[in-house]
Amino acid sequence: MFNKEKAEQHLSKLLKQYKIKVIKWSVSSCGKAWFNRKEVKIPKPTNIDRFCVCMHEIKHIIDGYKGKLYQREFACEMFAIEQANELGFDTTQYRERARRYIIMNIAKGYCRKLNLAKLETEVIEFCGIDFSEWEGKKVFVSGWGADAYKGKPLEIKIENI
């Protein structure tokens, strides 16, 4: 079960530990990190989703700009889920949002020539998708982000080029 006080304390601890400045509190469940300035725009951690977004952006500051986009996003999502789990929060819904977000980032990378054969096993297992079906095709992904909470299905359209 989510505990707002525990979430706020954990967030404060990490912001202080990594010397990260919150430049703006987001009004939605989204965030942004400027790793070179150690600044973030994050929502107040009033629920599990918003707490995980905070953790995700903090991980961007911790790691910096290393790896491909999907790799960075995967590391941030795993960190967010790990932090929430350590506090005893139920991450079931957030895991689905994260899974869809990673799939969307892989699709975006694939449109930009990402080699699907080089995806890490851990990423493939988390996504639960056979990415080999995408090879040589045009891929469209919808139903990620907030759609995961609205009950909208993840939609992946695969078309011949």
C-alpha positions as a LaTeX table, in Angstrom:
\begin{tabular}{lrrr}
\hline
Residue & $x$ (\AA) & $y$ (\AA) & $z$ (\AA) \\
\hline
Met1 & 0.00 & 0.00 & 0.00 \\
Phe2 & 1.22 & 3.51 & $-0.87$ \\
Asn3 & 2.35 & 5.76 & 1.98 \\
Lys4 & 2.71 & 9.42 & 0.99 \\
Glu5 & 4.84 & 10.35 & 4.01 \\
Lys6 & 7.29 & 7.51 & 3.35 \\
Ala7 & 7.42 & 8.49 & $-0.32$ \\
Glu8 & 8.14 & 12.15 & 0.47 \\
Gln9 & 10.88 & 11.21 & 2.96 \\
His10 & 12.55 & 8.86 & 0.47 \\
Leu11 & 12.37 & 11.46 & $-2.29$ \\
Ser12 & 13.89 & 14.14 & $-0.03$ \\
Lys13 & 16.68 & 11.76 & 0.98 \\
Leu14 & 17.63 & 10.99 & $-2.63$ \\
Leu15 & 17.41 & 14.61 & $-3.76$ \\
Lys16 & 19.79 & 15.56 & $-0.95$ \\
Gln17 & 22.09 & 12.55 & $-1.46$ \\
Tyr18 & 22.58 & 13.29 & $-5.17$ \\
Lys19 & 22.41 & 17.09 & $-4.78$ \\
Ile20 & 19.47 & 17.37 & $-7.18$ \\
Lys21 & 17.40 & 20.54 & $-7.35$ \\
Val22 & 13.66 & 20.49 & $-8.13$ \\
Ile23 & 13.19 & 23.48 & $-10.42$ \\
Lys24 & 9.45 & 22.95 & $-10.86$ \\
Trp25 & 6.75 & 20.67 & $-9.51$ \\
Ser26 & 4.89 & 19.07 & $-12.40$ \\
Val27 & 1.09 & 19.12 & $-12.24$ \\
Ser28 & 0.84 & 15.82 & $-14.15$ \\
Ser29 & 2.48 & 12.41 & $-13.79$ \\
Cys30 & 5.42 & 13.31 & $-15.98$ \\
Gly31 & 8.88 & 14.66 & $-15.39$ \\
Lys32 & 12.09 & 15.83 & $-16.98$ \\
Ala33 & 15.72 & 15.66 & $-15.93$ \\
Trp34 & 18.64 & 17.89 & $-16.85$ \\
Phe35 & 21.55 & 15.67 & $-15.82$ \\
Asn36 & 24.26 & 18.21 & $-16.62$ \\
Arg37 & 22.61 & 20.77 & $-14.28$ \\
Lys38 & 21.38 & 18.16 & $-11.76$ \\
Glu39 & 17.86 & 19.59 & $-11.98$ \\
Val40 & 14.48 & 17.93 & $-12.32$ \\
Lys41 & 10.87 & 18.79 & $-12.97$ \\
Ile42 & 8.82 & 16.16 & $-11.12$ \\
Pro43 & 5.35 & 15.72 & $-9.64$ \\
Lys44 & 4.79 & 15.70 & $-5.91$ \\
Pro45 & 4.77 & 12.01 & $-4.86$ \\
Thr46 & 1.08 & 11.81 & $-3.96$ \\
Asn47 & 0.55 & 8.30 & $-5.40$ \\
Ile48 & 2.58 & 5.35 & $-6.66$ \\
Asp49 & 2.65 & 6.60 & $-10.25$ \\
Arg50 & 3.96 & 10.03 & $-9.32$ \\
Phe51 & 6.46 & 8.57 & $-6.86$ \\
Cys52 & 7.87 & 6.30 & $-9.58$ \\
Val53 & 8.12 & 9.23 & $-12.01$ \\
Cys54 & 10.21 & 11.04 & $-9.37$ \\
Met55 & 12.48 & 8.01 & $-8.97$ \\
His56 & 12.75 & 7.64 & $-12.76$ \\
Glu57 & 13.98 & 11.23 & $-13.17$ \\
Ile58 & 16.42 & 10.91 & $-10.28$ \\
Lys59 & 17.95 & 7.87 & $-11.99$ \\
His60 & 18.49 & 9.97 & $-15.12$ \\
Ile61 & 20.58 & 12.36 & $-13.00$ \\
Ile62 & 22.49 & 9.50 & $-11.36$ \\
Asp63 & 23.34 & 7.79 & $-14.67$ \\
Gly64 & 23.73 & 10.75 & $-16.99$ \\
Tyr65 & 23.61 & 10.29 & $-20.73$ \\
Lys66 & 24.86 & 6.70 & $-21.18$ \\
Gly67 & 23.62 & 4.16 & $-23.69$ \\
Lys68 & 20.78 & 4.12 & $-26.18$ \\
Leu69 & 17.51 & 5.84 & $-25.29$ \\
Tyr70 & 15.62 & 2.60 & $-24.60$ \\
Gln71 & 18.51 & 1.44 & $-22.35$ \\
Arg72 & 18.44 & 4.66 & $-20.34$ \\
Glu73 & 14.67 & 4.52 & $-19.99$ \\
Phe74 & 14.75 & 0.84 & $-19.01$ \\
Ala75 & 17.35 & 1.52 & $-16.30$ \\
Cys76 & 15.26 & 4.40 & $-14.96$ \\
Glu77 & 12.07 & 2.35 & $-14.90$ \\
Met78 & 13.79 & $-0.54$ & $-13.13$ \\
Phe79 & 15.21 & 1.87 & $-10.56$ \\
Ala80 & 11.78 & 3.42 & $-9.97$ \\
Ile81 & 10.17 & 0.00 & $-9.50$ \\
Glu82 & 13.01 & $-1.15$ & $-7.23$ \\
Gln83 & 12.71 & 1.95 & $-5.03$ \\
Ala84 & 8.94 & 1.55 & $-4.73$ \\
Asn85 & 9.28 & $-2.15$ & $-3.93$ \\
Glu86 & 11.85 & $-1.41$ & $-1.22$ \\
Leu87 & 9.28 & 0.86 & 0.45 \\
Gly88 & 6.66 & $-1.88$ & 0.23 \\
Phe89 & 4.53 & $-0.17$ & $-2.44$ \\
Asp90 & 2.48 & $-2.19$ & $-4.93$ \\
Thr91 & 4.05 & $-1.61$ & $-8.36$ \\
Thr92 & 1.71 & $-3.80$ & $-10.43$ \\
Gln93 & 0.07 & $-0.95$ & $-12.34$ \\
Tyr94 & 3.28 & 1.05 & $-12.70$ \\
Arg95 & 5.12 & $-1.99$ & $-14.08$ \\
Glu96 & 2.59 & $-2.14$ & $-16.92$ \\
Arg97 & 3.01 & 1.57 & $-17.64$ \\
Ala98 & 6.80 & 1.07 & $-17.61$ \\
Arg99 & 6.58 & $-1.98$ & $-19.90$ \\
Arg100 & 4.56 & $-0.04$ & $-22.45$ \\
Tyr101 & 6.92 & 2.93 & $-22.22$ \\
Ile102 & 9.94 & 0.72 & $-22.93$ \\
Ile103 & 8.17 & $-0.91$ & $-25.89$ \\
Met104 & 7.35 & 2.53 & $-27.28$ \\
Asn105 & 11.00 & 3.61 & $-26.90$ \\
Ile106 & 12.22 & 0.45 & $-28.64$ \\
Ala107 & 9.77 & 1.12 & $-31.49$ \\
Lys108 & 11.06 & 4.69 & $-31.75$ \\
Gly109 & 14.64 & 3.40 & $-31.79$ \\
Tyr110 & 13.76 & 0.77 & $-34.39$ \\
Cys111 & 12.41 & 3.50 & $-36.69$ \\
Arg112 & 15.86 & 5.08 & $-36.29$ \\
Lys113 & 17.71 & 1.85 & $-37.20$ \\
Leu114 & 18.00 & 0.18 & $-33.77$ \\
Asn115 & 19.20 & $-3.40$ & $-34.25$ \\
Leu116 & 16.52 & $-5.50$ & $-32.54$ \\
Ala117 & 18.80 & $-8.56$ & $-32.50$ \\
Lys118 & 21.01 & $-6.73$ & $-30.00$ \\
Leu119 & 18.29 & $-6.09$ & $-27.42$ \\
Glu120 & 19.27 & $-7.32$ & $-23.98$ \\
Thr121 & 17.52 & $-10.49$ & $-22.72$ \\
Glu122 & 16.43 & $-8.65$ & $-19.56$ \\
Val123 & 14.66 & $-5.99$ & $-21.67$ \\
Ile124 & 12.98 & $-8.56$ & $-23.93$ \\
Glu125 & 11.75 & $-10.54$ & $-20.93$ \\
Phe126 & 10.41 & $-7.42$ & $-19.22$ \\
Cys127 & 8.54 & $-6.38$ & $-22.37$ \\
Gly128 & 7.20 & $-9.87$ & $-23.09$ \\
Ile129 & 7.28 & $-9.33$ & $-26.84$ \\
Asp130 & 8.84 & $-11.19$ & $-29.74$ \\
Phe131 & 10.63 & $-8.28$ & $-31.37$ \\
Ser132 & 11.82 & $-10.48$ & $-34.26$ \\
Glu133 & 8.31 & $-10.04$ & $-35.73$ \\
Trp134 & 9.16 & $-6.39$ & $-36.28$ \\
Glu135 & 12.17 & $-7.06$ & $-38.55$ \\
Gly136 & 11.80 & $-5.40$ & $-41.96$ \\
Lys137 & 8.42 & $-3.91$ & $-41.06$ \\
Lys138 & 6.99 & $-0.53$ & $-40.06$ \\
Val139 & 5.90 & $-0.51$ & $-36.39$ \\
Phe140 & 3.34 & 1.75 & $-34.69$ \\
Val141 & 2.77 & 1.66 & $-30.93$ \\
Ser142 & $-0.14$ & 3.26 & $-29.08$ \\
Gly143 & $-1.73$ & 2.79 & $-25.70$ \\
Trp144 & 1.33 & 3.62 & $-23.59$ \\
Gly145 & 1.67 & 6.19 & $-20.79$ \\
Ala146 & $-1.54$ & 7.15 & $-19.00$ \\
Asp147 & $-3.51$ & 4.83 & $-21.33$ \\
Ala148 & $-2.20$ & 1.94 & $-19.22$ \\
Tyr149 & $-4.26$ & 3.24 & $-16.28$ \\
Lys150 & $-7.34$ & 3.98 & $-18.37$ \\
Gly151 & $-7.69$ & 0.34 & $-19.35$ \\
Lys152 & $-6.77$ & 0.99 & $-22.98$ \\
Pro153 & $-4.95$ & $-1.94$ & $-24.53$ \\
Leu154 & $-1.42$ & $-1.68$ & $-25.81$ \\
Glu155 & $-1.69$ & $-1.61$ & $-29.59$ \\
Ile156 & 1.19 & $-2.58$ & $-31.82$ \\
Lys157 & 0.58 & $-2.32$ & $-35.56$ \\
Ile158 & 3.12 & $-4.05$ & $-37.75$ \\
Glu159 & 2.94 & $-3.25$ & $-41.46$ \\
Asn160 & 5.00 & $-4.34$ & $-44.43$ \\
Ile161 & 7.20 & $-1.62$ & $-45.84$ \\
\hline
\end{tabular}
